[in-house]
Amino acid sequence: MPSRNKEVEHGNEAEQWGVRVSAPAREQACPKARMLLGKEFPISEKPQLPLSDCPYPRECECRYTKLFDRRREERRSGEERRQDQRFDAANTPRRSGKDRRRNKVDWA
């Protein structure tokens, strides 16, 4: 059984990273909650629902929609090629050595 903070889709587990504040109907949300509808928050920074100044805390229908990481695998290929390209003895520098500025500028 998957943990509460993970979503299983097609055999892949995705970590929950945050929540989106939502309500069944915008008109039913209190004014302060309307400003938060659709906004995304990291789990550690999510607002407490019902909001502290909600005029109808017992009838509040504001909810969290869980947000999961959409990346399914590591984004990097694992092959670090930059070191080889920069410092290979056979790879000569591509700079022409000629300054492209019209006037010499002293930035100091």
Jmol script that loads the backbone (N, CA, C; Angstrom):
load data "model"
ATOM      1  N   MET A   1       0.849  -1.182   0.000  1.00  0.00           N
ATOM      2  CA  MET A   1       0.000   0.000   0.000  1.00  0.00           C
ATOM      3  C   MET A   1       0.889   1.236   0.000  1.00  0.00           C
ATOM      4  N   PRO A   2       0.705   2.196  -0.919  1.00  0.00           N
ATOM      5  CA  PRO A   2       1.555   3.375  -0.986  1.00  0.00           C
ATOM      6  C   PRO A   2       1.324   4.286   0.214  1.00  0.00           C
ATOM      7  N   SER A   3       2.369   5.024   0.586  1.00  0.00           N
ATOM      8  CA  SER A   3       2.222   5.958   1.697  1.00  0.00           C
ATOM      9  C   SER A   3       1.326   7.110   1.283  1.00  0.00           C
ATOM     10  N   ARG A   4       0.913   7.882   2.247  1.00  0.00           N
ATOM     11  CA  ARG A   4      -0.035   8.975   2.019  1.00  0.00           C
ATOM     12  C   ARG A   4       0.556  10.082   1.153  1.00  0.00           C
ATOM     13  N   ASN A   5       1.868  10.249   1.149  1.00  0.00           N
ATOM     14  CA  ASN A   5       2.501  11.337   0.408  1.00  0.00           C
ATOM     15  C   ASN A   5       3.088  10.883  -0.920  1.00  0.00           C
ATOM     16  N   LYS A   6       2.617   9.774  -1.440  1.00  0.00           N
ATOM     17  CA  LYS A   6       3.109   9.298  -2.730  1.00  0.00           C
ATOM     18  C   LYS A   6       1.930   8.943  -3.609  1.00  0.00           C
ATOM     19  N   GLU A   7       2.116   9.119  -4.898  1.00  0.00           N
ATOM     20  CA  GLU A   7       1.090   8.759  -5.870  1.00  0.00           C
ATOM     21  C   GLU A   7       1.696   7.693  -6.768  1.00  0.00           C
ATOM     22  N   VAL A   8       0.947   6.631  -7.008  1.00  0.00           N
ATOM     23  CA  VAL A   8       1.441   5.578  -7.885  1.00  0.00           C
ATOM     24  C   VAL A   8       0.669   5.657  -9.192  1.00  0.00           C
ATOM     25  N   GLU A   9       1.408   5.823 -10.278  1.00  0.00           N
ATOM     26  CA  GLU A   9       0.784   5.913 -11.591  1.00  0.00           C
ATOM     27  C   GLU A   9       1.626   5.099 -12.561  1.00  0.00           C
ATOM     28  N   HIS A  10       1.062   4.091 -13.138  1.00  0.00           N
ATOM     29  CA  HIS A  10       1.755   3.232 -14.105  1.00  0.00           C
ATOM     30  C   HIS A  10       3.046   2.670 -13.520  1.00  0.00           C
ATOM     31  N   GLY A  11       3.018   2.305 -12.246  1.00  0.00           N
ATOM     32  CA  GLY A  11       4.183   1.689 -11.633  1.00  0.00           C
ATOM     33  C   GLY A  11       5.231   2.667 -11.140  1.00  0.00           C
ATOM     34  N   ASN A  12       5.052   3.951 -11.347  1.00  0.00           N
ATOM     35  CA  ASN A  12       6.012   4.947 -10.871  1.00  0.00           C
ATOM     36  C   ASN A  12       5.455   5.648  -9.644  1.00  0.00           C
ATOM     37  N   GLU A  13       6.334   5.884  -8.668  1.00  0.00           N
ATOM     38  CA  GLU A  13       5.924   6.629  -7.487  1.00  0.00           C
ATOM     39  C   GLU A  13       6.362   8.066  -7.644  1.00  0.00           C
ATOM     40  N   ALA A  14       5.496   8.989  -7.297  1.00  0.00           N
ATOM     41  CA  ALA A  14       5.830  10.407  -7.372  1.00  0.00           C
ATOM     42  C   ALA A  14       5.668  11.005  -5.985  1.00  0.00           C
ATOM     43  N   GLU A  15       6.641  11.793  -5.562  1.00  0.00           N
ATOM     44  CA  GLU A  15       6.602  12.441  -4.260  1.00  0.00           C
ATOM     45  C   GLU A  15       5.676  13.647  -4.292  1.00  0.00           C
ATOM     46  N   GLN A  16       4.921  13.815  -3.223  1.00  0.00           N
ATOM     47  CA  GLN A  16       4.094  15.020  -3.093  1.00  0.00           C
ATOM     48  C   GLN A  16       5.002  16.148  -2.636  1.00  0.00           C
ATOM     49  N   TRP A  17       4.960  17.263  -3.353  1.00  0.00           N
ATOM     50  CA  TRP A  17       5.813  18.396  -2.989  1.00  0.00           C
ATOM     51  C   TRP A  17       5.007  19.561  -2.442  1.00  0.00           C
ATOM     52  N   GLY A  18       3.702  19.599  -2.704  1.00  0.00           N
ATOM     53  CA  GLY A  18       2.925  20.740  -2.249  1.00  0.00           C
ATOM     54  C   GLY A  18       1.438  20.532  -2.408  1.00  0.00           C
ATOM     55  N   VAL A  19       0.700  21.635  -2.220  1.00  0.00           N
ATOM     56  CA  VAL A  19      -0.754  21.603  -2.341  1.00  0.00           C
ATOM     57  C   VAL A  19      -1.232  22.839  -3.095  1.00  0.00           C
ATOM     58  N   ARG A  20      -2.412  22.727  -3.685  1.00  0.00           N
ATOM     59  CA  ARG A  20      -3.094  23.855  -4.321  1.00  0.00           C
ATOM     60  C   ARG A  20      -4.401  24.054  -3.555  1.00  0.00           C
ATOM     61  N   VAL A  21      -4.721  25.291  -3.230  1.00  0.00           N
ATOM     62  CA  VAL A  21      -5.964  25.587  -2.523  1.00  0.00           C
ATOM     63  C   VAL A  21      -7.095  25.600  -3.542  1.00  0.00           C
ATOM     64  N   SER A  22      -8.173  24.875  -3.234  1.00  0.00           N
ATOM     65  CA  SER A  22      -9.305  24.809  -4.156  1.00  0.00           C
ATOM     66  C   SER A  22     -10.616  24.834  -3.373  1.00  0.00           C
ATOM     67  N   ALA A  23     -11.687  25.108  -4.084  1.00  0.00           N
ATOM     68  CA  ALA A  23     -13.033  25.114  -3.509  1.00  0.00           C
ATOM     69  C   ALA A  23     -13.989  24.638  -4.590  1.00  0.00           C
ATOM     70  N   PRO A  24     -15.125  24.030  -4.207  1.00  0.00           N
ATOM     71  CA  PRO A  24     -16.073  23.548  -5.212  1.00  0.00           C
ATOM     72  C   PRO A  24     -16.561  24.661  -6.131  1.00  0.00           C
ATOM     73  N   ALA A  25     -16.801  25.847  -5.569  1.00  0.00           N
ATOM     74  CA  ALA A  25     -17.240  26.997  -6.366  1.00  0.00           C
ATOM     75  C   ALA A  25     -16.605  28.256  -5.785  1.00  0.00           C
ATOM     76  N   ARG A  26     -16.072  29.077  -6.650  1.00  0.00           N
ATOM     77  CA  ARG A  26     -15.394  30.306  -6.214  1.00  0.00           C
ATOM     78  C   ARG A  26     -16.319  31.194  -5.378  1.00  0.00           C
ATOM     79  N   GLU A  27     -17.588  31.249  -5.736  1.00  0.00           N
ATOM     80  CA  GLU A  27     -18.546  32.097  -5.029  1.00  0.00           C
ATOM     81  C   GLU A  27     -18.759  31.642  -3.591  1.00  0.00           C
ATOM     82  N   GLN A  28     -18.532  30.367  -3.305  1.00  0.00           N
ATOM     83  CA  GLN A  28     -18.759  29.837  -1.960  1.00  0.00           C
ATOM     84  C   GLN A  28     -17.565  30.055  -1.041  1.00  0.00           C
ATOM     85  N   ALA A  29     -16.442  30.455  -1.582  1.00  0.00           N
ATOM     86  CA  ALA A  29     -15.248  30.673  -0.762  1.00  0.00           C
ATOM     87  C   ALA A  29     -15.287  32.068  -0.151  1.00  0.00           C
ATOM     88  N   CYS A  30     -14.730  32.210   1.051  1.00  0.00           N
ATOM     89  CA  CYS A  30     -14.684  33.525   1.689  1.00  0.00           C
ATOM     90  C   CYS A  30     -13.696  34.417   0.927  1.00  0.00           C
ATOM     91  N   PRO A  31     -13.786  35.740   1.091  1.00  0.00           N
ATOM     92  CA  PRO A  31     -12.946  36.661   0.309  1.00  0.00           C
ATOM     93  C   PRO A  31     -11.445  36.372   0.399  1.00  0.00           C
ATOM     94  N   LYS A  32     -10.952  36.060   1.594  1.00  0.00           N
ATOM     95  CA  LYS A  32      -9.519  35.785   1.729  1.00  0.00           C
ATOM     96  C   LYS A  32      -9.152  34.483   1.006  1.00  0.00           C
ATOM     97  N   ALA A  33     -10.027  33.489   1.089  1.00  0.00           N
ATOM     98  CA  ALA A  33      -9.766  32.216   0.413  1.00  0.00           C
ATOM     99  C   ALA A  33      -9.800  32.388  -1.100  1.00  0.00           C
ATOM    100  N   ARG A  34     -10.628  33.281  -1.605  1.00  0.00           N
ATOM    101  CA  ARG A  34     -10.688  33.523  -3.056  1.00  0.00           C
ATOM    102  C   ARG A  34      -9.340  33.986  -3.586  1.00  0.00           C
ATOM    103  N   MET A  35      -8.621  34.752  -2.769  1.00  0.00           N
ATOM    104  CA  MET A  35      -7.296  35.228  -3.196  1.00  0.00           C
ATOM    105  C   MET A  35      -6.288  34.082  -3.258  1.00  0.00           C
ATOM    106  N   LEU A  36      -6.551  32.997  -2.533  1.00  0.00           N
ATOM    107  CA  LEU A  36      -5.625  31.862  -2.502  1.00  0.00           C
ATOM    108  C   LEU A  36      -6.006  30.751  -3.475  1.00  0.00           C
ATOM    109  N   LEU A  37      -7.225  30.797  -4.021  1.00  0.00           N
ATOM    110  CA  LEU A  37      -7.675  29.721  -4.912  1.00  0.00           C
ATOM    111  C   LEU A  37      -6.738  29.578  -6.102  1.00  0.00           C
ATOM    112  N   GLY A  38      -6.305  28.358  -6.353  1.00  0.00           N
ATOM    113  CA  GLY A  38      -5.431  28.076  -7.485  1.00  0.00           C
ATOM    114  C   GLY A  38      -3.959  28.288  -7.191  1.00  0.00           C
ATOM    115  N   LYS A  39      -3.627  28.886  -6.056  1.00  0.00           N
ATOM    116  CA  LYS A  39      -2.217  29.111  -5.725  1.00  0.00           C
ATOM    117  C   LYS A  39      -1.615  27.832  -5.168  1.00  0.00           C
ATOM    118  N   GLU A  40      -0.334  27.641  -5.483  1.00  0.00           N
ATOM    119  CA  GLU A  40       0.367  26.438  -5.053  1.00  0.00           C
ATOM    120  C   GLU A  40       1.331  26.782  -3.928  1.00  0.00           C
ATOM    121  N   PHE A  41       1.395  25.898  -2.931  1.00  0.00           N
ATOM    122  CA  PHE A  41       2.248  26.097  -1.770  1.00  0.00           C
ATOM    123  C   PHE A  41       3.045  24.830  -1.495  1.00  0.00           C
ATOM    124  N   PRO A  42       4.328  24.966  -1.101  1.00  0.00           N
ATOM    125  CA  PRO A  42       5.057  23.795  -0.615  1.00  0.00           C
ATOM    126  C   PRO A  42       4.349  23.261   0.632  1.00  0.00           C
ATOM    127  N   ILE A  43       4.495  21.988   0.904  1.00  0.00           N
ATOM    128  CA  ILE A  43       3.797  21.374   2.032  1.00  0.00           C
ATOM    129  C   ILE A  43       4.085  22.125   3.329  1.00  0.00           C
ATOM    130  N   SER A  44       5.321  22.531   3.530  1.00  0.00           N
ATOM    131  CA  SER A  44       5.696  23.195   4.782  1.00  0.00           C
ATOM    132  C   SER A  44       5.120  24.602   4.913  1.00  0.00           C
ATOM    133  N   GLU A  45       4.629  25.188   3.812  1.00  0.00           N
ATOM    134  CA  GLU A  45       4.121  26.563   3.847  1.00  0.00           C
ATOM    135  C   GLU A  45       2.629  26.663   3.530  1.00  0.00           C
ATOM    136  N   LYS A  46       1.937  25.544   3.541  1.00  0.00           N
ATOM    137  CA  LYS A  46       0.513  25.583   3.182  1.00  0.00           C
ATOM    138  C   LYS A  46      -0.287  26.320   4.255  1.00  0.00           C
ATOM    139  N   PRO A  47      -1.302  27.086   3.846  1.00  0.00           N
ATOM    140  CA  PRO A  47      -2.142  27.776   4.823  1.00  0.00           C
ATOM    141  C   PRO A  47      -3.071  26.779   5.517  1.00  0.00           C
ATOM    142  N   GLN A  48      -3.363  27.036   6.770  1.00  0.00           N
ATOM    143  CA  GLN A  48      -4.259  26.162   7.526  1.00  0.00           C
ATOM    144  C   GLN A  48      -5.694  26.412   7.073  1.00  0.00           C
ATOM    145  N   LEU A  49      -6.410  25.350   6.743  1.00  0.00           N
ATOM    146  CA  LEU A  49      -7.811  25.468   6.341  1.00  0.00           C
ATOM    147  C   LEU A  49      -8.708  24.905   7.426  1.00  0.00           C
ATOM    148  N   PRO A  50      -9.833  25.518   7.734  1.00  0.00           N
ATOM    149  CA  PRO A  50     -10.286  26.803   7.215  1.00  0.00           C
ATOM    150  C   PRO A  50      -9.359  27.923   7.681  1.00  0.00           C
ATOM    151  N   LEU A  51      -9.332  28.995   6.909  1.00  0.00           N
ATOM    152  CA  LEU A  51      -8.490  30.134   7.245  1.00  0.00           C
ATOM    153  C   LEU A  51      -8.927  30.725   8.584  1.00  0.00           C
ATOM    154  N   SER A  52      -7.982  31.360   9.281  1.00  0.00           N
ATOM    155  CA  SER A  52      -8.262  31.863  10.631  1.00  0.00           C
ATOM    156  C   SER A  52      -9.420  32.856  10.669  1.00  0.00           C
ATOM    157  N   ASP A  53      -9.584  33.665   9.631  1.00  0.00           N
ATOM    158  CA  ASP A  53     -10.670  34.652   9.634  1.00  0.00           C
ATOM    159  C   ASP A  53     -11.839  34.249   8.728  1.00  0.00           C
ATOM    160  N   CYS A  54     -11.985  32.960   8.488  1.00  0.00           N
ATOM    161  CA  CYS A  54     -13.100  32.471   7.669  1.00  0.00           C
ATOM    162  C   CYS A  54     -14.414  32.737   8.410  1.00  0.00           C
ATOM    163  N   PRO A  55     -15.393  33.389   7.763  1.00  0.00           N
ATOM    164  CA  PRO A  55     -16.656  33.694   8.442  1.00  0.00           C
ATOM    165  C   PRO A  55     -17.524  32.451   8.690  1.00  0.00           C
ATOM    166  N   TYR A  56     -17.255  31.372   7.971  1.00  0.00           N
ATOM    167  CA  TYR A  56     -18.062  30.158   8.122  1.00  0.00           C
ATOM    168  C   TYR A  56     -17.157  28.936   8.294  1.00  0.00           C
ATOM    169  N   PRO A  57     -16.395  28.866   9.385  1.00  0.00           N
ATOM    170  CA  PRO A  57     -15.424  27.770   9.509  1.00  0.00           C
ATOM    171  C   PRO A  57     -16.057  26.377   9.543  1.00  0.00           C
ATOM    172  N   ARG A  58     -17.270  26.261  10.070  1.00  0.00           N
ATOM    173  CA  ARG A  58     -17.916  24.933  10.139  1.00  0.00           C
ATOM    174  C   ARG A  58     -18.452  24.483   8.781  1.00  0.00           C
ATOM    175  N   GLU A  59     -18.774  25.438   7.923  1.00  0.00           N
ATOM    176  CA  GLU A  59     -19.304  25.115   6.600  1.00  0.00           C
ATOM    177  C   GLU A  59     -18.259  25.266   5.498  1.00  0.00           C
ATOM    178  N   CYS A  60     -17.039  25.565   5.864  1.00  0.00           N
ATOM    179  CA  CYS A  60     -15.980  25.820   4.874  1.00  0.00           C
ATOM    180  C   CYS A  60     -15.782  24.599   3.971  1.00  0.00           C
ATOM    181  N   GLU A  61     -15.766  24.829   2.676  1.00  0.00           N
ATOM    182  CA  GLU A  61     -15.568  23.746   1.715  1.00  0.00           C
ATOM    183  C   GLU A  61     -14.242  23.879   0.975  1.00  0.00           C
ATOM    184  N   CYS A  62     -13.374  24.768   1.428  1.00  0.00           N
ATOM    185  CA  CYS A  62     -12.042  24.895   0.819  1.00  0.00           C
ATOM    186  C   CYS A  62     -11.255  23.620   1.099  1.00  0.00           C
ATOM    187  N   ARG A  63     -10.494  23.198   0.136  1.00  0.00           N
ATOM    188  CA  ARG A  63      -9.737  21.945   0.239  1.00  0.00           C
ATOM    189  C   ARG A  63      -8.348  22.127  -0.352  1.00  0.00           C
ATOM    190  N   TYR A  64      -7.500  21.142  -0.065  1.00  0.00           N
ATOM    191  CA  TYR A  64      -6.185  21.064  -0.691  1.00  0.00           C
ATOM    192  C   TYR A  64      -6.264  20.078  -1.845  1.00  0.00           C
ATOM    193  N   THR A  65      -5.606  20.387  -2.924  1.00  0.00           N
ATOM    194  CA  THR A  65      -5.383  19.432  -4.000  1.00  0.00           C
ATOM    195  C   THR A  65      -3.906  19.086  -3.945  1.00  0.00           C
ATOM    196  N   LYS A  66      -3.598  17.810  -3.821  1.00  0.00           N
ATOM    197  CA  LYS A  66      -2.200  17.397  -3.703  1.00  0.00           C
ATOM    198  C   LYS A  66      -1.462  17.631  -5.016  1.00  0.00           C
ATOM    199  N   LEU A  67      -0.226  18.088  -4.906  1.00  0.00           N
ATOM    200  CA  LEU A  67       0.631  18.303  -6.073  1.00  0.00           C
ATOM    201  C   LEU A  67       1.805  17.344  -5.988  1.00  0.00           C
ATOM    202  N   PHE A  68       2.010  16.594  -7.056  1.00  0.00           N
ATOM    203  CA  PHE A  68       3.074  15.600  -7.091  1.00  0.00           C
ATOM    204  C   PHE A  68       4.133  16.001  -8.097  1.00  0.00           C
ATOM    205  N   ASP A  69       5.346  15.577  -7.834  1.00  0.00           N
ATOM    206  CA  ASP A  69       6.457  15.819  -8.746  1.00  0.00           C
ATOM    207  C   ASP A  69       6.171  15.073 -10.041  1.00  0.00           C
ATOM    208  N   ARG A  70       6.212  15.777 -11.163  1.00  0.00           N
ATOM    209  CA  ARG A  70       5.876  15.160 -12.449  1.00  0.00           C
ATOM    210  C   ARG A  70       7.060  14.459 -13.096  1.00  0.00           C
ATOM    211  N   ARG A  71       8.247  14.712 -12.598  1.00  0.00           N
ATOM    212  CA  ARG A  71       9.417  14.046 -13.182  1.00  0.00           C
ATOM    213  C   ARG A  71       9.402  12.581 -12.792  1.00  0.00           C
ATOM    214  N   ARG A  72       9.583  11.733 -13.741  1.00  0.00           N
ATOM    215  CA  ARG A  72       9.537  10.302 -13.480  1.00  0.00           C
ATOM    216  C   ARG A  72      10.919   9.684 -13.296  1.00  0.00           C
ATOM    217  N   GLU A  73      11.926  10.338 -13.802  1.00  0.00           N
ATOM    218  CA  GLU A  73      13.276   9.807 -13.648  1.00  0.00           C
ATOM    219  C   GLU A  73      14.255  10.962 -13.564  1.00  0.00           C
ATOM    220  N   GLU A  74      15.483  10.643 -13.247  1.00  0.00           N
ATOM    221  CA  GLU A  74      16.512  11.666 -13.114  1.00  0.00           C
ATOM    222  C   GLU A  74      16.662  12.427 -14.419  1.00  0.00           C
ATOM    223  N   ARG A  75      16.788  13.746 -14.335  1.00  0.00           N
ATOM    224  CA  ARG A  75      16.832  14.572 -15.538  1.00  0.00           C
ATOM    225  C   ARG A  75      18.206  14.566 -16.196  1.00  0.00           C
ATOM    226  N   ARG A  76      19.223  14.342 -15.445  1.00  0.00           N
ATOM    227  CA  ARG A  76      20.572  14.337 -16.027  1.00  0.00           C
ATOM    228  C   ARG A  76      20.875  12.971 -16.627  1.00  0.00           C
ATOM    229  N   SER A  77      21.644  12.971 -17.680  1.00  0.00           N
ATOM    230  CA  SER A  77      21.956  11.717 -18.356  1.00  0.00           C
ATOM    231  C   SER A  77      22.950  10.878 -17.573  1.00  0.00           C
ATOM    232  N   GLY A  78      23.671  11.487 -16.664  1.00  0.00           N
ATOM    233  CA  GLY A  78      24.667  10.752 -15.899  1.00  0.00           C
ATOM    234  C   GLY A  78      26.049  10.859 -16.503  1.00  0.00           C
ATOM    235  N   GLU A  79      26.136  11.301 -17.724  1.00  0.00           N
ATOM    236  CA  GLU A  79      27.432  11.472 -18.374  1.00  0.00           C
ATOM    237  C   GLU A  79      27.824  12.937 -18.309  1.00  0.00           C
ATOM    238  N   GLU A  80      28.876  13.225 -17.597  1.00  0.00           N
ATOM    239  CA  GLU A  80      29.361  14.593 -17.482  1.00  0.00           C
ATOM    240  C   GLU A  80      30.380  14.828 -18.584  1.00  0.00           C
ATOM    241  N   ARG A  81      29.985  15.579 -19.596  1.00  0.00           N
ATOM    242  CA  ARG A  81      30.855  15.792 -20.752  1.00  0.00           C
ATOM    243  C   ARG A  81      31.556  17.137 -20.721  1.00  0.00           C
ATOM    244  N   ARG A  82      31.095  18.050 -19.902  1.00  0.00           N
ATOM    245  CA  ARG A  82      31.667  19.395 -19.923  1.00  0.00           C
ATOM    246  C   ARG A  82      33.155  19.400 -19.604  1.00  0.00           C
ATOM    247  N   GLN A  83      33.571  18.614 -18.624  1.00  0.00           N
ATOM    248  CA  GLN A  83      34.992  18.577 -18.265  1.00  0.00           C
ATOM    249  C   GLN A  83      35.840  18.155 -19.462  1.00  0.00           C
ATOM    250  N   ASP A  84      35.395  17.140 -20.172  1.00  0.00           N
ATOM    251  CA  ASP A  84      36.154  16.652 -21.323  1.00  0.00           C
ATOM    252  C   ASP A  84      36.226  17.705 -22.416  1.00  0.00           C
ATOM    253  N   GLN A  85      35.154  18.383 -22.667  1.00  0.00           N
ATOM    254  CA  GLN A  85      35.128  19.367 -23.744  1.00  0.00           C
ATOM    255  C   GLN A  85      35.959  20.590 -23.412  1.00  0.00           C
ATOM    256  N   ARG A  86      35.967  21.003 -22.178  1.00  0.00           N
ATOM    257  CA  ARG A  86      36.682  22.221 -21.808  1.00  0.00           C
ATOM    258  C   ARG A  86      38.185  22.034 -21.708  1.00  0.00           C
ATOM    259  N   PHE A  87      38.605  20.917 -21.164  1.00  0.00           N
ATOM    260  CA  PHE A  87      40.009  20.778 -20.813  1.00  0.00           C
ATOM    261  C   PHE A  87      40.758  19.714 -21.609  1.00  0.00           C
ATOM    262  N   ASP A  88      40.164  19.242 -22.669  1.00  0.00           N
ATOM    263  CA  ASP A  88      40.837  18.260 -23.506  1.00  0.00           C
ATOM    264  C   ASP A  88      41.957  18.954 -24.276  1.00  0.00           C
ATOM    265  N   ALA A  89      43.145  18.361 -24.270  1.00  0.00           N
ATOM    266  CA  ALA A  89      44.296  18.968 -24.953  1.00  0.00           C
ATOM    267  C   ALA A  89      44.047  19.085 -26.456  1.00  0.00           C
ATOM    268  N   ALA A  90      43.297  18.156 -27.036  1.00  0.00           N
ATOM    269  CA  ALA A  90      43.026  18.192 -28.470  1.00  0.00           C
ATOM    270  C   ALA A  90      41.942  19.224 -28.813  1.00  0.00           C
ATOM    271  N   ASN A  91      41.221  19.671 -27.827  1.00  0.00           N
ATOM    272  CA  ASN A  91      40.145  20.638 -28.046  1.00  0.00           C
ATOM    273  C   ASN A  91      40.725  22.044 -27.895  1.00  0.00           C
ATOM    274  N   THR A  92      41.071  22.652 -28.995  1.00  0.00           N
ATOM    275  CA  THR A  92      41.688  23.979 -28.953  1.00  0.00           C
ATOM    276  C   THR A  92      40.649  25.032 -28.603  1.00  0.00           C
ATOM    277  N   PRO A  93      41.060  26.115 -27.962  1.00  0.00           N
ATOM    278  CA  PRO A  93      40.121  27.179 -27.612  1.00  0.00           C
ATOM    279  C   PRO A  93      39.478  27.766 -28.869  1.00  0.00           C
ATOM    280  N   ARG A  94      38.189  28.057 -28.787  1.00  0.00           N
ATOM    281  CA  ARG A  94      37.459  28.574 -29.934  1.00  0.00           C
ATOM    282  C   ARG A  94      37.415  30.094 -29.965  1.00  0.00           C
ATOM    283  N   ARG A  95      37.909  30.743 -28.951  1.00  0.00           N
ATOM    284  CA  ARG A  95      37.899  32.202 -28.933  1.00  0.00           C
ATOM    285  C   ARG A  95      38.912  32.741 -29.922  1.00  0.00           C
ATOM    286  N   SER A  96      38.539  33.807 -30.601  1.00  0.00           N
ATOM    287  CA  SER A  96      39.444  34.390 -31.598  1.00  0.00           C
ATOM    288  C   SER A  96      40.494  35.276 -30.946  1.00  0.00           C
ATOM    289  N   GLY A  97      40.221  35.730 -29.738  1.00  0.00           N
ATOM    290  CA  GLY A  97      41.156  36.613 -29.067  1.00  0.00           C
ATOM    291  C   GLY A  97      40.893  38.073 -29.381  1.00  0.00           C
ATOM    292  N   LYS A  98      40.057  38.331 -30.358  1.00  0.00           N
ATOM    293  CA  LYS A  98      39.749  39.695 -30.765  1.00  0.00           C
ATOM    294  C   LYS A  98      38.526  40.175 -29.980  1.00  0.00           C
ATOM    295  N   ASP A  99      38.629  41.357 -29.373  1.00  0.00           N
ATOM    296  CA  ASP A  99      37.533  41.913 -28.592  1.00  0.00           C
ATOM    297  C   ASP A  99      36.458  42.453 -29.529  1.00  0.00           C
ATOM    298  N   ARG A 100      35.190  42.138 -29.257  1.00  0.00           N
ATOM    299  CA  ARG A 100      34.100  42.566 -30.130  1.00  0.00           C
ATOM    300  C   ARG A 100      33.578  43.958 -29.800  1.00  0.00           C
ATOM    301  N   ARG A 101      33.958  44.508 -28.663  1.00  0.00           N
ATOM    302  CA  ARG A 101      33.490  45.849 -28.301  1.00  0.00           C
ATOM    303  C   ARG A 101      34.184  46.906 -29.142  1.00  0.00           C
ATOM    304  N   ARG A 102      33.460  47.967 -29.439  1.00  0.00           N
ATOM    305  CA  ARG A 102      34.054  49.075 -30.203  1.00  0.00           C
ATOM    306  C   ARG A 102      35.069  49.830 -29.363  1.00  0.00           C
ATOM    307  N   ASN A 103      34.686  50.130 -28.145  1.00  0.00           N
ATOM    308  CA  ASN A 103      35.569  50.878 -27.252  1.00  0.00           C
ATOM    309  C   ASN A 103      35.991  49.990 -26.098  1.00  0.00           C
ATOM    310  N   LYS A 104      37.196  50.166 -25.654  1.00  0.00           N
ATOM    311  CA  LYS A 104      37.652  49.440 -24.475  1.00  0.00           C
ATOM    312  C   LYS A 104      36.902  49.998 -23.273  1.00  0.00           C
ATOM    313  N   VAL A 105      36.320  49.143 -22.472  1.00  0.00           N
ATOM    314  CA  VAL A 105      35.580  49.569 -21.294  1.00  0.00           C
ATOM    315  C   VAL A 105      36.272  49.003 -20.073  1.00  0.00           C
ATOM    316  N   ASP A 106      36.541  49.872 -19.121  1.00  0.00           N
ATOM    317  CA  ASP A 106      37.143  49.433 -17.872  1.00  0.00           C
ATOM    318  C   ASP A 106      36.024  49.298 -16.847  1.00  0.00           C
ATOM    319  N   TRP A 107      35.684  48.082 -16.493  1.00  0.00           N
ATOM    320  CA  TRP A 107      34.571  47.826 -15.589  1.00  0.00           C
ATOM    321  C   TRP A 107      34.938  48.046 -14.137  1.00  0.00           C
ATOM    322  N   ALA A 108      36.190  48.215 -13.828  1.00  0.00           N
ATOM    323  CA  ALA A 108      36.622  48.345 -12.429  1.00  0.00           C
ATOM    324  C   ALA A 108      36.329  49.671 -11.822  1.00  0.00           C
TER     325      ALA A 108
END
end "model"
wireframe off; spacefill off
backbone 0.3
color backbone group
